[in-house]
Amino acid sequence: DINDNAPSFREPETELKIIETIAPGSRFPLPDAHDPDSGRNSLQSYELSGDEHFSLAVQAGPGGDQRPELVLAKALGRGGVDANDNAPVFSQAEYTVRVAEDVPVGSVLVTVTATDADEGLNGEIKFSFKKITDKSSQTFQVDSDTGAITLLQSLDFEEGSSYELEVQAHDEGGLFDTTKVVVTVTDVNDNLPEISVRSAMNEISEDDPSGTVVALLHVRDKDSGANGEVRCSLDEGIPFRLEKSFDDYYRVVTARELDREQVPEYNVTVRAADGGSPALQSSAVLALRVLDVNDNAPVFLEERYSARLAENNAAGALVLTVRATDADWGQNARVRYRLSEGRVRGAPLSSYVSVQAETGALYALRSLDYEQVRELQLWVRAEDGGAPALSSNVSVRLQIVDENDNAPQV
């Protein structure tokens, strides 16, 4: 700290009215000075200058602060003014009031009362705050005539749950009494639970095991007691669950293995509700895309295929088309076709027919002769693009139809 602030009073001038018959030794409280510096640089002492009738005394307050008082050292003499020989007396040494934090601005929180046995002006009482913080002075106001303490601005339990005020009652002769007012602020359920997503995945593989951590969450509620107790939950019917790790931290984990082919993405809604009545709720949404795994083999549209082809066909004639689909996605769902090799009359099957790898179209590569080959029985394999690849087979029966292309022989 640098000593860059001079001590200062709230008001540059204070007026005290003192009856001339008041006895020496009488004390009159003075306003406190304030120095925002700290340590040795803060307020250390008070000095009095000016008049032989008065001296200065400094009393220690409850918090160790210095409270200056003006002490009458020498009688002022008589001037015909009526003696004020009774100080005001508060009806209570301490007032305690409990108010909800949502009490409207302008409300009267409590009214302090005092009496003075003197008559006339000496018996008239004025009320004021004796010692009050800047925050309290912006929050509360005391009516100088009635002693009613009203609210100047909204209270917030989360910012301040208790206030201590010193109220002074003084008469026209400068005699006074002091009382303490304790304002206790009670909590109202006026804060929503807060959900903070500390970390979260946006993609997960469909073969990740049950219990895989998807997100880490922290929840809190600024309210207190039951109003600040938070319960978290997920929607029912989804393959995820909540696990409490410690304090107000939660994990969102998978409850079972996922299946991208059934549900390719999830919007997982985490809900937080407090214990207030009525309860306040908030929510957060976790967007999660399920990544494909090659866990589905191609499936042919038919269990088996068959076709009839007249003999003497043109080479390259289209016989039929087989088709298979794959429930996976992307490269895992790309299907290619090929023949399972065999032999016909000692020749490779592939010299008779071929299958187009991309479309599954089956072509006759040569002109067939019913009298030599009446039927072709073959297998077509469909294989996906996964690693490792998955495949399935289907049987194809090709019947050669006879034509009248041979004359009778004698």
Sequence and secondary structure as in RCSB ss.txt:
>XXXX:A:sequence
DINDNAPSFREPETELKIIETIAPGSRFPLPDAHDPDSGRNSLQSYELSGDEHFSLAVQAGPGGDQRPELVLAKA
LGRGGVDANDNAPVFSQAEYTVRVAEDVPVGSVLVTVTATDADEGLNGEIKFSFKKITDKSSQTFQVDSDTGAIT
LLQSLDFEEGSSYELEVQAHDEGGLFDTTKVVVTVTDVNDNLPEISVRSAMNEISEDDPSGTVVALLHVRDKDSG
ANGEVRCSLDEGIPFRLEKSFDDYYRVVTARELDREQVPEYNVTVRAADGGSPALQSSAVLALRVLDVNDNAPVF
LEERYSARLAENNAAGALVLTVRATDADWGQNARVRYRLSEGRVRGAPLSSYVSVQAETGALYALRSLDYEQVRE
LQLWVRAEDGGAPALSSNVSVRLQIVDENDNAPQV
>XXXX:A:secstr
       EESSS       TT  TT EEE   EE    GGGS       S TTEEEEEEE TTS EEEEEEE S 
    S        EES SEEEEEEETT  TT EEEE  EE SS GGGG EEEEEEE  HHHHHHEEE TTT EEE
E S   TTT SEEEEEEEEEETTS EEEEEEEEEEE  S    EEEEEEE SEEETT  TT EEEEEEEE SS G
GGG EEEEE TTSSEEEEEEETTEEEEEESS   TTT SEEEEEEEEEESSSS  EEEEEEEEEEE  S    EE
SSSEEEEEEESS  TTEEEEE  EE SS GGGG EEEEEE  EETTEEGGGTEEE TTT EEEE S   TTT SE
EEEEEEEEESSSS  EEEEEEEEEEE  S      
